[in-house]
Every structure is written in C-alpha cells, then in structure tokens.
Amino acid sequence: MFASSSRGGAASSGRGGAGGPAGKYSVDELYGLPKKNKLVRGESVRRRSQVSQGAPAGREGQALTPAQVLEAARRLLERRRLESYLLEAGIDLEELESGRTGMVYRNLGKSGLRVSCLGLGTWVTFGSQISDEMAENVLTIAYENGVNLFDTAEVYASGKAEKTLGNILKSKGWRRSSYVVTTKIYWGGHFRVHTSSPKSDEHMWNSLPQEVAAATSMDGFKRELEIVRAMTYVINQGMAMYWGTSRWSAMEIMEAYSVARQFNLIPPVCEQAEYHMFQRDKVETQLPELYHKIGVGAITWSPLACGLITGKYEERVPENCRAAMKGYQWLKEKLQSEDGKKQQAKVKELHPIAERLGCTVAQLAIAWCLRSEGVSSVLLGVSSTDQLVENLGSIQVLTQLTPQVVQEIDALLGNKPNTKKESRA
C-alpha cells in the first residue's frame, strides 16, 4: 500500500496474490463458476422441489455439479503444468502477456510488485463525467491490453468512483491477482495497494479509519510516526500489501522512511505525483534520488496536463470536457490564463516532432513521461474508448525517444530542471 497526501489505496499484485483471510481462493472465485448463495429457511426445500418438478434452478444459488468441479480442477491442473513447463524453459508468463499486448511492466519502486507502465485513473471520469457503461468499456479495454493498475480515491465523485470501479471489477470476475488497485485516503493523505480476495474488498474499504490520515494535522515527528504505524498495522492485518505517499515532499517521505527504520515499521514504496511537460521539478530532480537511496518509485498522473496538451482548449473550452464541469472552474481559469496560453503555444510547436515520429502529440507527451527515471507507472484519465486506445499507443513511441529527440523537446519547452540524472531512454 502507499501513503499519499490523499487517502491510500489498495492494490493487488501480478501473479499469485493471496486472497481472503486465509490467503486462498475458492474454485468458483478462480474460474468464475456460479456461486452458491446462502438460502433462507425453507428455501432449499423449495429449490429441490422445483428441480424435481423439472423447473431449472436460478443461476444465482445454483449448486455446482460434479462436472463443473472436474472442469475447474482440469483447468487448474493445465495452468500448473503450463507454468511448470515455462519455468523449465526459462520463459516468464509476464513476458508472454507483454508480447501479446505490447504492454511494458515495471517494479513499483524497488518492491517486488509488478505494475503496467500505464495505469488507468478514475479521477473526474468514473461516477461523474462518464456513464457506468462507458466506465466498464474503458476498464475492459484497458485490462485486455495489459493494464493491471487501476487507481481511485475515496474523495473522487464523493465516493462514487470507488463504488463504480469495485462493481465493475466484481462483475468481470477477473482473477484477483491479475490486477492492482490503489486508492487514496483523505485528500492529500495516504493510499494503499490492495491484494486480497474479492470477499474482503468491502471490508478493506471500510477498515481503515479516517483518523489515520487526519494525523497529518499534527506536526513533525509525531505525525510521521503515527502515519507509518497506522500503515504498518493495515499491512500486518492483511488489508493491503504496500503503502505509499501522494503529493508529499521529498523531505516528508524521507522522514517517514527514517521513522519506519527506527521503529522497525514498514516504509513507503512509492510517491504519487503530478507530472507532465509543464510540471517537471519534483519527478525529475527529487524523486530519482529517493528511488536510488530508499527505493521509492513514482506513480504519476495528469500526463496531458488535464487535457491542455491535446490541444482541445486552443480556441475555447468545449462543453463536454472536465474544465466545463461544475467544481472545475479553477481548471478553466488556469487554461485561459497567460501561462495557459503560453503552454498551448508550446504544444503547437510539438506537432512537427510528433508527425516525424508518426504519433499524436498526446502519445508523444505520455511516452515522454514514461522515459523518466524512477517512474513506475503513468496514470491515464480517459472519457472514451477511442481516447484510451490512442493513449495506449504511446508505448510504441517510447522506443523512438532517443536522447536527440528528448533534447529537442527540452529545447522547445525551455523548462528543463537542473539535474544530472539521465532518462531511461
């Protein structure tokens, strides 16, 4: 799990994540078989009577037949045989998945948790800007294209974003260890990476009291100590596997790490920070040092500067965009400010570079974020499936960002921070 300046989120790891209180999955959870619901007194008698009279039992509450149990066991045996064969052949399942989807996977900081380099965020979109049907379509396409990191927060859409994401994941029946969920607790507080079974998801969302994040109102050492102790408790209770920070300063992260080491507690593994072509200092100058010293990686958000880099705000603010939504007047004012107009002019100058590389400016901007050292994943915020597909294409652009191209972009932007760190490209 992660500690952030907003409330922390749970996530599940890539392969072999433990599920449930006992760390195991049932057969029906693993393979999506019908679950047997608890029946009220007398219901079982009526069901048996219906079956004996030829009336089919409902899908919900239908008992597993011997054939279904054998089929689940057969699938499990085949998967284990496949994993054993690939292990002997020196082939990683993750490599096969990457080859199928083109997705790139990275460690979350220096932890053992593997996440897709592109994640899907739910800020503004889920439970607010887009319908639940569109949210499900977006999530499905992302998952089918190798995205295994889904980010949300309790505050997003007043809690509707979390509920929408949870309902979709529950209805899909995907293997719980195949995706990672991060959520943030308290605006600017903490977020956790959750790796439990679907049965314990509801318990997890309600299990961490808000007072843990409220400890940020305290000063200095006591604040850091209480937060780290709380996050350690959450992990020890099996509610999450890791914790990190969001919108914390480098000094605050180091203090949390020092407190964790001093009192034998669990330190954070990553920081969630805003990062795009016009917001560079923290991710490029401060976080790389934390990555090398204490293994804290970065999950970055807003790679398109809330849509500014797409160029859709050049003439006016469209009615269906987030800048026109209620509560986002600050974004509209920012886009229409002098700095916003200067940034939009810089975006126009990026078009020749994008055309030369055979991509859109949005794809170029996302790939530019991915090239930075210590960035584990870049969160995408999309309102349509077409936008998602376009953004996923940025992975193909990453290999074209040679040092010469990066230098050309830096010269055009004119805002490169003073740092000696080299990019991944």
N, C-alpha and C positions, 0 to 999 in steps of 0.2 A: 504494500500500500504506500501511498505517498502523502507527504504533508505539504499542504499548499496554503497560500493566503486565502484560498477559498476552501470549501469543505471537501474532504477527501474521498477518493473513490476506490472502489474495489475492482479487482480485475482478475481474470483467470489466466493461467499460463497456457503455453502452446500445447505440449504433449503431456499426457499422464498426470494432469492436475487432479488433486484429491478432491473428492466430493463428499458432501454431507458430513455430519458429526463424526461418523466412523471412518471417513476418508474413502468410501466406496460408493459405486453407483449400482443401482438395481439394473436388471436386464432390460426392463422396459424403458428406463431413462437413457441407457446407452443406445438403444436401437429404435426408439420411438414407437414401441409397441403400446397397444391400448392399456391404460392403467385401470386397475380395479378399485373403484370408489368404495368408500365406506357406506354401508346400507343401514337405513334405519330399521328398527324392529319391525318385522313382518314383511319388509321389502324383499328379502332374499327368498321368502316363501312364494311371493307373487311372481318374482322373476322365474323361479323354477317352474311355476305353474304355466307361465307364458311359454317357456321353451317347450314344455311337454305338450302344449297345445299347438305347437308349430309356429308361434309368434317369435320372431327374432329378437334377441335382447338388444338393447341400445348399445351404440358404440362405446359410450361412456359407461363404465362399470362392467363391461363385458369381461368375463374371466378368460385368462389365457388358455388356449388349447394346448395339448401336448405337442402338436405340430409347430405352433408358434414358438414354444420354448426350445424345441430342437433346432428350428431355423435360427433363432438368436444365438444358440450355442455354436452352431455351424459357422455363422458369421464371425463370432469372436475367435474361434479356432483358426479360421482363414486369416484373419488380421494378424494374429500372433505368429502364424507361420510366415506371413509376408514380412513382418518386422524382423523376425529371426533371420530370414534369408537376406534381407537388405543389410542387416548388421554384419553378417558374414562377408557380404560383398563389398562392404565399406561404403554403402550408399545411405544417405540420410533422407528420411521421409520429408523433411523440410526442403531439401534440395529438389525433390520431385515436385512438391507443391509449387515451389518457386519457378521451376521450369514450365509448369502448366499454366500459371497465371502471370508470370513475369514479375511478381511481387518480390521485393527485397526485404529480408528480415534482419533485425539488429538486436543486440542485447540492450536491455533497458539499463542505461548506465553501465556499470561493471557487475550488475547482478546476473543471475542465470536465466532471467525471464526474457524470452524472445518475443519481440513485437514487430509488426509490419512497419516499414518505414513511413507509410501513410496510414493515418488513422481517421476515423470518422467522428466528428464532433456533433453535438446536438444543440449548441447554443443558438438561440433565436429560432431555429428551424423546427425541431421536434416539439409538438404540443402547442405551437404558436403559428409560425409562418406557413407551414405546410400541413396538409391533412395527414391523418394516421395512415391512410392507404399509400400516399406518396412516401411517407417515412418508411413503411415496410418495403416498398420497392427499392428505395435508396439503400437501405440496410442489406437487403438480399443481394443486390448487385455488388455492393462493396465486399460482402462476405465471399461471394462466388469468385471474385477477382483477387482473393488472397488477403484482404484486410481483416486483421484479427484484433484490432484495438478500437474500442468504442468508448468515447468519453462523454460524460454528462456531469450534472451537478444538481444538488437539491434545490438550488435557487432558480434554475432555468425554468422559465414559464411557470413559476410558482409551484414547482414540483411535477408539473405535467410531463416535462421532458423525460424525467426518470421513469415515470409510470409508463409512458409510451414505449420507451426503449425496453423496459422489462417485459411488457406484454408481448411485444414482437418477438423477443428472444425466446420467451416461453412458448409461443405458438409455433415457432420454427422447429423446436426440438433438436437444435444442433447440439453436438457433443459439447458438454460444458467446458471441457479442457481445450477446446479448439478456438476459443476467443477470450479476450481480456476486456474487462470492464473497469473503467476508472470513474470515480465520482468525487465531487468536492463537497466538503462540509464547512459551512459558514462562508460568507462572502469574503474571499481572501484568506481562508483558513487552511484546511487540510484535505487531502484526497487519498483514497485507498485503492490498492489493486486487489481485486477480489477473486479468489479461486476456490469457490465452494460449489456444492451441488445446487440444482435449481430449487430443491426443497428448502434450503436455508437462505435463499436470496431475500425473501421478505423479512426474515429475522435479522439479516445483516443490515438492511436499510434502516431498521428501527433500533438497532442495538447500540449504536454509538451516540451518547447524549451530546447535545449541542454545547454543553458546558465545556467540553474539551477544547473546541475551537474558541470559545469565549475567553479562554485563558490568555489569548493574545492581548487582552486589555491590560494584563499585568505587565510589569516592567522586568527587563533584563533576565537575569539568571533564573528566577522562579518561573517566568513564562516559558522559557525554553525547556526547563526541566519537566514541567507539568505536561507540556505537549508531547515530548518524547516518551514520557512514562505512559501517557494515555495511548499513544500509537503502539507502543510495545505491548500493552495489555490487549489491544484489539488483535494484534497478530498472534499473541500467545493463546487467545481464546478461539483462534481459527476463523475469525471473521474476515481476515484478509491475509495476504502473503507478504506484501510490501507496503511501505508508505513513502510519500514524498512531499514536496512543497509546491506551492503555486504563488507566483508573484512575491517571493521572498527575496531579500537582498542576499548577496554573497556572504556578507558578514553574519546574517541571521542563520544561514544554512550551516556555516562553519561552527557557529555556537551550538546549534542542535547536534551536530556531529560530535563535537567535543564533549557535550553533556552525555551523549549516548555512550561514548567510550569510557568516560569517567565513572559512570554508574552501571556499567555492563548492560546497557539497554540497546535497542535496535535503532541504527541511524537511518536517515532518509536515503533513497536511491536515485531520486531524480527531482528536477525542478520543472514546473510548467510555466512557460514564459511566452510573451508576445514576441514574434519575430517575423519581419518582412524587410523588404528593401529600404524602407524608411524608418525602421526601428531595429537597430543593429548592436548597439553598445553592449548590452548585458550578455547576449548569447555569444558574441564574438570576442569579448575581452575578459569577462568574468567567469562564465561557466566553463570554458575549456580548462582553466586552472583547477576548478573544483573537480572536473572529470578526472584529471590526471592525479590529483592529490588524494581525493576521498571517493572517487568512483561515482559521482553524481552525474547522471545524464540529463538530457533535456527533451521534454515533450513540448513542442512549440505550437502556437495557434495563430490564427489570422495571417496566413502566408500571403493573402491577396489584399491585405490592409483593409478589411471589411468591404472588399469589392472595388476599391479605388483602382487597383492595378488592372482590373479587367477593362477599364475604360468606359464602363456604362454610365459614369457620372460626368462625362465630359460636357454635355450640353445642359442637362437638367437631372433632377432626381426622379427616376421612374416611380410610378405609383405602387408597384408591387414589390419593391425592394425593401430591405431592412431599414434603410435610412428614412423611409417614409412611414415606418410603423410607429405606433404610439409608444412613447417612452424612449425613442431613439433620436430625439431632437438634437442631442449632443453630437451624434454622428453626422447629421445633416449640416450642422453648423461647422463642424470640422472640415467636411468636404468642400464647403463653399467659402472657407477662409482663404487668406492669401497663401498660407503654406499648402493648403489642399490644392489650390490651382497650380502652384509651382510643381507639386508632386505629379499632378496629372500631365503637366507638360513633359516631365521626365519620362513618364510612361510612354508617351508618343514616340520618344526617341529610342525606346527599346524595340519598336516594331521591326526595324531593319535587321536587328540581331536575331529576333525570333524567326523572321522569314528566312534568313540564311540557314538557320538550324532546322527549318521545316516544322515549326511548332507555333503555338499561340503564345501570346505574352503571359497568359495565366500559367501555362505549362512551364514556361521559362522561369517565372517567379517562384513556383513551387520547387522546381529542381534546384534553383539557386539556394533555397532554404535547406534542402537535403544535403547540399555539399558541405555544410559547416561541420566542423569537428565537434564531437560530443552530442550531436543531435540524434536521438534515438528514433523519434517519430515526429511527423508533421501532421497536425490535425486539419482535416478538410471540413469546411462548413458549406454544404450544398443544399439547394432548394429544389433540384430536379435531377432526374437520372442522366439527362444529357450533360449537365454540368459535372456530375460525378465522373462519367466516362471520360470527359475531357481532362479533368484533373488527374485521373489515374494514369493518363498518358505521359505525365511528367517524369515518370520513372525512366522512360526511354530517352528522355532528354538529358538525364543526369550524366550519362557516359560522354555526352558531347561538350560538357562544360570543362574544357581544357583550361589550364592556367591562363592562356592568352585570352580566352573568351571571358573568364572571370575578371581579368584585369581591364578588359574593355568595358565591362558593365560597371566596375568600380569607378573608372574614369568618367563614365557618363553620369553616374549618380553623384559623385563628388562628396560622399559622406562616409568613406571607409574609416573605421575607428583605428586608433594607433595600436596595433598589435603585431606580434611577430609570428603568431600561430598560423600554420598553413591549413588550407581547407582539405577535405577528403579528396576532392577532385585533383 
